[in-house]
Amino acid sequence: MSLLRHASAGTLVNLFPAAVPATPRVPKNMNTSIPVYQADGSLYASVSEQRLARLQSAGLVSRVVRHRKGHINRAILFLRPGEPKPMSVSSVMGTRYSIKELLDHGPAWDLKRLGGNRDGNTYAPPEMRTAFLQVVADCLVP
């Protein structure tokens, strides 16, 4: 066991413990700010516990998310009149063009067919090919 790990008064590491002023310890929960999010997920403000308690008493907070140890991680406000509705995850992520297909040997990824045909290899129906080729041609023009 090393003496450097367990330094105490009188060791070579800390010869004069009274000469070095101790830094005051501030508890973590005294100076923390709690992020408050709007209903759409955007950051509204970072507030103290006292201000969060005022927001809760005014009935503006829909949900308080706590850490497993009990301290508050974040708060989410109610949807207020005049605010747009929050976007759904599917509208942000867009259409899924790949799907997980269960085969005899296990799961595998497959491309989604636009024509709805699961039997053949037609990933785009024939009536859509001209539009697809037009989009590709437009992308190639500088």
C-alpha positions as CSV (number, residue, x, y, z in Angstrom):
1,M,0.0,0.0,0.0
2,S,1.4,3.4,-1.0
3,L,1.6,6.3,1.3
4,L,0.6,8.6,-1.5
5,R,-2.9,7.1,-1.7
6,H,-3.8,7.6,1.9
7,A,-2.4,11.0,2.8
8,S,-3.2,12.4,6.2
9,A,-1.8,15.0,8.5
10,G,1.9,14.5,9.1
11,T,2.7,12.4,6.1
12,L,5.3,13.5,3.4
13,V,2.4,14.5,1.1
14,N,0.7,16.9,3.5
15,L,3.4,18.2,5.9
16,F,1.4,21.2,7.2
17,P,-2.3,20.5,6.9
18,A,-3.2,23.7,8.9
19,A,-1.2,25.9,6.6
20,V,-3.4,25.1,3.6
21,P,-6.9,26.6,3.9
22,A,-9.6,24.1,3.2
23,T,-11.9,24.9,0.3
24,P,-15.5,25.0,1.4
25,R,-17.6,22.2,-0.1
26,V,-20.9,23.3,-1.7
27,P,-23.5,20.6,-2.0
28,K,-24.4,19.7,-5.6
29,N,-28.1,20.3,-5.1
30,M,-27.5,23.9,-3.9
31,N,-26.3,25.4,-7.2
32,T,-27.8,23.2,-9.9
33,S,-30.0,24.4,-12.7
34,I,-32.8,22.2,-14.0
35,P,-33.5,22.2,-17.7
36,V,-37.1,22.9,-18.6
37,Y,-38.3,21.8,-22.0
38,Q,-41.4,22.9,-23.9
39,A,-43.9,20.3,-25.1
40,D,-42.2,20.1,-28.5
41,G,-38.9,19.2,-26.9
42,S,-37.1,22.5,-27.3
43,L,-35.3,23.9,-24.4
44,Y,-37.3,26.6,-22.6
45,A,-35.1,27.6,-19.7
46,S,-32.7,26.4,-17.0
47,V,-34.2,27.1,-13.6
48,S,-33.5,26.6,-10.0
49,E,-35.5,24.3,-7.8
50,Q,-37.4,27.2,-6.3
51,R,-38.5,28.5,-9.7
52,L,-39.5,24.9,-10.8
53,A,-41.6,24.7,-7.7
54,R,-43.3,28.0,-8.7
55,L,-43.9,26.6,-12.2
56,Q,-45.4,23.5,-10.7
57,S,-47.7,25.4,-8.4
58,A,-48.9,27.5,-11.4
59,G,-49.8,24.2,-13.2
60,L,-47.5,24.7,-16.1
61,V,-45.3,21.5,-15.6
62,S,-46.7,18.3,-17.1
63,R,-43.9,16.0,-16.1
64,V,-40.9,16.0,-13.9
65,V,-38.2,13.4,-14.7
66,R,-36.2,12.3,-11.7
67,H,-32.9,10.4,-11.4
68,R,-33.0,7.1,-9.6
69,K,-31.3,8.8,-6.7
70,G,-34.1,11.3,-6.4
71,H,-32.7,14.5,-7.9
72,I,-34.6,16.2,-10.7
73,N,-33.1,15.7,-14.2
74,R,-35.5,17.7,-16.3
75,A,-39.1,19.1,-16.4
76,I,-41.5,19.2,-19.4
77,L,-44.1,21.9,-19.8
78,F,-47.7,21.4,-20.9
79,L,-48.7,22.4,-24.4
80,R,-49.9,26.0,-24.2
81,P,-52.6,27.5,-26.3
82,G,-51.2,28.9,-29.6
83,E,-48.2,26.6,-29.7
84,P,-47.9,24.1,-32.6
85,K,-48.3,20.4,-31.7
86,P,-45.1,18.5,-31.2
87,M,-43.8,16.7,-34.2
88,S,-44.1,12.9,-34.2
89,V,-41.0,10.7,-34.5
90,S,-42.1,9.2,-37.8
91,S,-42.5,12.7,-39.4
92,V,-38.9,13.5,-38.4
93,M,-37.4,10.2,-39.5
94,G,-39.4,9.9,-42.7
95,T,-40.5,6.8,-44.5
96,R,-38.8,3.5,-43.7
97,Y,-37.5,2.0,-46.9
98,S,-35.9,-1.0,-45.3
99,I,-37.7,-3.7,-43.3
100,K,-36.6,-6.6,-41.3
101,E,-37.7,-9.8,-42.9
102,L,-37.8,-13.1,-41.1
103,L,-36.2,-15.9,-43.2
104,D,-35.6,-19.6,-42.4
105,H,-32.0,-18.9,-41.5
106,G,-32.8,-15.8,-39.3
107,P,-33.7,-12.2,-39.7
108,A,-32.4,-10.2,-42.6
109,W,-32.9,-6.7,-43.9
110,D,-34.9,-6.1,-47.2
111,L,-35.8,-3.1,-49.1
112,K,-39.4,-2.0,-49.0
113,R,-41.1,-2.3,-52.4
114,L,-42.9,0.8,-53.5
115,G,-45.5,-1.1,-55.6
116,G,-46.6,-3.3,-52.6
117,N,-45.4,-6.4,-54.5
118,R,-43.6,-8.9,-52.1
119,D,-43.1,-11.6,-54.7
120,G,-40.9,-10.1,-57.4
121,N,-37.9,-7.8,-57.4
122,T,-39.8,-4.7,-58.5
123,Y,-38.7,-2.1,-56.0
124,A,-40.5,0.6,-57.9
125,P,-43.6,0.1,-60.1
126,P,-43.2,0.7,-63.8
127,E,-45.3,3.9,-63.7
128,M,-42.9,5.5,-61.2
129,R,-39.7,4.8,-63.2
130,T,-40.0,7.8,-65.4
131,A,-40.4,10.1,-62.4
132,F,-37.5,8.4,-60.7
133,L,-35.3,8.8,-63.7
134,Q,-36.3,12.5,-64.0
135,V,-35.2,13.1,-60.4
136,V,-31.9,11.4,-61.0
137,A,-31.4,13.5,-64.2
138,D,-32.2,16.7,-62.3
139,C,-29.6,15.8,-59.6
140,L,-26.9,15.4,-62.2
141,V,-27.4,18.8,-63.8
142,P,-24.9,21.3,-62.2
